[in-house]
């Protein structure tokens, strides 16, 4: 492989590290974060949802996910079967082995569907979740990833999404909202984390892994990767502070959960912009995400009464949409010549971002609803009331988190 013309060992080494960082975001990062947020009696089940997501997507992506996303293009909608089971991938993608690029993208697909699980915990059956992972990855994630990153119609329109504002966070957030409306409320809708220490450890692992998520999306050890890393760290910190201070002013107490939630909001919002904006843009995006996501979680959710257990829509969905739109405003051509936003004289980019958000939002909502209809044919979607009260750790897995 290293004998191929254009191979860059430095870029390859960085992308191996970035791939490992993004893998760590799902297992153990997200699993620990969500597991700590769940009730003790549901914590093992919550962790299992992330674990099965990573395992299933690891196979699906190699089998057909990669080829349908990144091999060829049929009418801007989907790729082809040329690289099924990694056939014909003994070449370079940019300056790194294509197989490495494939696995890097696999980690994105895995964490996207795993993110959704936080909305459904404490009531969805494990069999329904397993089917959901397979169907949603195949029918939602793969097509949209192709549209945006694989040469599909949104890529041809010029949409900017550096690391997944649309592909990861918007899709996960909208799927979360649609799913909870279909599932209905839990018997106990309180968010009472059973272990905040695990929440903070999981959040820290997510922040750490996000450097691979965003800086790795440069697919090179270059200046854009460095800028993405700076923007990622800055936006996360600013959003955490904004969430904390708003909470402090409105409730009288700054909570650790609020700090962690704001940090995730900032990371999600800066994701589409990370390789396109300067640090001032990252600060604005982080601040906007901290305020908007706090408002959605603390005000909008109680008003409408939907049971998004771990606020996947309120944080990832809102931050993904907000960050994607703000990318169309703050994209600085001095940072990345591929992006020029409204503030730099390109109003068309702002409109493209809005259109992409709208089209993907509608597609995700419709197809996610159809997926739940399909799942109903094969298995029960919700556990029984008795099983929910007993806890899904026992009812679904026969295990308990004795020592957590």
N, C-alpha and C positions, 0 to 999 in steps of 0.2 A: 504493500500500500504506500509506503513512504517513497517508493521509486516513482510514483505518479508525478507528472509535471504539475507544479504549483502547490505541492504538499507543504504545509507549514507546521512544524513540530510545536512551536510555541502556542499557536492557535488551538492545535489539537489538545495539548496538555490543559490549557484553560477550559476547553469545552468538556473534557472528561471531568474536571472538578465541578464545573457548572451543572453538569448532568447529575452528579452525585448530590449537589446542594439542593436541586429541585426535587429529587427523589426523597431526600430527607424531609422536605416540607410536608409530604403526605404521611410517610412513616419514618419517624415517629411524630413529627411536628403537629400536623393537623389532628392526628388521632389523640395525642395527649391533650391538646387544646380543647377539642370537643369533649373528650372523655372527662376532663376536669369540670367542664361546664354542666354536664349532664347530672341528673340525680344519681346517687350511688348505685341504686338498684338497676340503673340502665347504662352504667358507664362501660361495662364490658361489651355490650351490644353496640354502643356508639363507636367504640374503638374498632370493633369488628367490621363496621360499615366502611371505614376508611381502608382497612386491610384488604377486604374482599374487592374493593374498588381498584386498588393498585394491582392486585393479582389478575383480575379479569382483564383490565385494560392492557396490562403487559402482554397478554396473549393476543387480544383482539387487534392491537396496534401492529404487531408483527405480522399477523395473518393477513389483514386487509386494511387496517386503519391508515397506515402510512401510504400505501399505494393510492388509495382513493383520495387522500389529502394532497400528496405532493408529486404524484406521477401523472403528467399530462393534464389535459383539461377538456371536458366535454361541455360545450356551450356555456362555459362560465359557472357550471353547477357542481360538477364532481370530477374527480380524476379517473384514472383507468386501472386495469389489473396488471399492468406490466411489471410491477414490483411486489406482487403478492408473495408473502413469506420471504420478503427481502431478495427476491430474484433481481438480477441486474443492478445490484447496488455496490459492486466492487469498483467504486469510482470516488471522486471527490465531490463534496458540496462546498462551494467556495474553496477553502484551502484545507478542509478537514475531511476525514473519511465519511462517506455518506451514511454508513452504518451508525456512526456516532451521532450524526445529526438526527437520524431516525430515533434513536433511544432518547436523545434530549427532548424531542417533541413528544415522545411517549410519556415522559414525566409530566408534561403539561396536560395531556389528555386525562391522565389518571387523577391529578389533583382537582381538575375542574369538576368531574362528576362527584368526587369525594366531598367537595365543598357543599354540594347540594344536601348531603345527608344531614347536616346540622339543622336544617329546617324541619326534617321529617322524624327526628328521633323520638323515642319513647312511645311510638304508636304504630309505625309501619312494620309489617312482618319482614323477616329476613329473606324469605323466598321472593317477596315482591321487590325488595330492594335489589336483590341479585339480578332479577329480570330487568329492572329499571336501568341498572348500570349497563347491561348489554345493549338494550334498545336505545337508550338515550345517547350513549357514545356513538352508536352506529348511525342514528337518524338525525341527531342534532349537532353533536360536537364535530364529527368528521366533515359534514357538508359546510358548516360555517367556517371551520378552520381552513378549508379549501377556498372558500369565497374570499377570505381576508389574506391568508398567507400562502396559499397554494397556486396562485395564478387565476383565481376565480373572478367573478364579475365585480366584486367590491375592490379587489386588488387592481383591476383594470380601470376602475373609476378613480383610483388614487387615494383610497381611505388610509388613514394613518392609525396603526395599532401596533406599537413597538413590541409589546410582550403580552398582550391579552386583555385589554380593557373590554373589548367586544367578545373575543373568542373564549375567554375564561370567565370574567367576572359578570358581565351582562348576562351571558347564557346561564350561568349558575344561579344568579339572583332571580331571574325571571322564572326559571324552572322551579326554584324553591317556592316562589309565590303561588304559582299555578298548582303545584303539588299540595301545598298546605290547604288551599281552598277546596281541593278534591278530598283530601284525607279527613278534614274536619279537625276540631280542637281536641287536645288531650283532656283527660279528666282533671288534671292538675296542670294549669298553664303557667305556673310560676317559673321564673328562671332563678333557680337556687343552686349555684355551683357547689358541688359537694367537696371540691378541693381546689381552692384558688392558687395554691402553690403549683399544681399541675398546669393550671391555666397559664400562669406566667411562664413556666418552662416551655410549654407548647408555643406560646406567642413568641418567645425569644428564638426558638428554633425556626419558626416561620420567618421572622425578620432576617435571621442569619441566612436561611435558604433563599430568601427573596433576592439576594445579591446574584445568585446563579440564575434566578428567574428573569430578572431584568437586565443585568449586565451581560449575562450569557446570551441574550437575544441579539447582541451585536454579531454573534457567531465569529468573533475574532477578539484577540487581546489587543484592542486599539483604544483610541481616544474616546470613541462613542461609548464603549463599554465602561470606561472610567466615569464619563459624565452620567451614564445611567446609574452607576453605583452611587455617585454623589447625590443625585436627585432622589434615588430610592431612600437613602438614609435620612435625607433632609425632610422630605415630605412625610415620612413616617413619624419623625420626632415632632414636627409642627402639628400634625393632625392629633397626635396623642395629647399634646399640651392644650390645644384648642378644646378638645372634648373634655379634658379634665377641668379647665377653668370654667367652661359653661356649666358643667355639672356642679362644680363647687359653688358657683354663684346661685344657681337655681335650687339646689337641694341642701346646701350648707356643708357638704362633705365631698372631698375628692376620693373616688374609689379606685382601687387597683384594677377592677374589671373595666372601669371606664377608660383608664389609661391604655389597657390592652386593646380594647375595642377601637379606640381612636387610632392607635397605631396600625391596626389591620385596615381601617378605612383609608388611611393615608397611603399605605402600601398598594392597596387595590386601585386607588384613584390615580396614582402616578404611573402605574404599570403601562398604560398605552402611551404615555407622554415621555417616559423615562429617557429614551434615546433621541428625543426631538427638542426638548425644552432646555432653557438655561436654568440656573439655580433659583432665580427669582420666580420663574414660572412654576418650579417645583414647590416653592414656599406657598404661593397662591393656591395651587391645587391641593396641597396638604391642608391648608387652613379651611378651604371651602369644603373638603371632604369631612373634616372633623365636625364642622358645624352642621352640614347637611345630613350626615348619617346620624348624629345625635338627635336631631330633630325628628327624623324618620322613625328611629327606634323608640324615642321617649314620648312623642306626640302622635305621629301618624298611625302607628300600629295600635295603640289603645283606642283611637277614634274608630278605626275600621274593624278592629277585633279579630284579625287573622292571626293564627297561632304559628308564626314563624319562630320555632323554639329558640334557636340560637342566632336569630337576626341575620340570616344569610341574605335575604332580599334587602333588608334595611342597611346592611353594611356593604356586602359585595355588589349587589345589584345597583344600588344608588351610586356607590363610588365608581363602579365600572362605567356607568352611563355618564356621570359627571366628568370623569377623567377623559373619556373619549371625546366629549364635546369640547372641553377646555383645551385638549390637544389641538383642535382646529383653530383655536385662538392664539395659543402661546408657542406653537412650533416655530423654532428659531432656525433659519437656514444656516446661520453661522455655526450652530451645533451639529446639524445634520442637513446636508444639502437636499436630502429626499423629502424634507418637510418644511413648509412655509405657511404659517397661520395668518389669521385675520389681522393681528397686530403688526404683521410685517408685509401687509398689502395684498393678501390673498384671501378675499372673502369667500371664494369658491370652496376653499378647503373646509371652512366652517359648515357650509351647506352640505358638503359630502359627508362630513361626520354625522350631522343630524340625520341625513337620509339613511346612512348605514345603521345607526342606532334604531331607527324606526323599523326598518325592514327586518333586522335580526330579532328585535323584540317580538314582533308579530309572529315570525316563524317559530321561535322558541316556544311561545305561549301556545300556539295551535298544536304543534307536534308533541309537546309535553302532555297536553290534554289527551291526545290520541293514544299516546303510550300507556297512560293509565287505563284507558278503555281496553287496550290489548291485554294488559296485565290481569285485569279482572277475569278474563276468560280462562286463565291458567292457574291462578292462585288467589287467595284472599289478600287484600291490600292491608287491612288493619288487623292487629291482634284483637282478641276479645277483651271486654272490659275487665274480666277477672285477671287475665294475663297482664294487662297494662298496670293494674293495681299492684300485682305481685312483683312486677318489674321484668323487663325483657331479658335481663341477664339469665334469670332462671327459666323463664318460659320459652325462650328461643334457643338458649345455648346450654342450659343446665349448669351454669357456672356463676360464681359470685366474686365480687371484688372485695374480698375480706380485708385486705391490707391497704386499700387506697384511702 
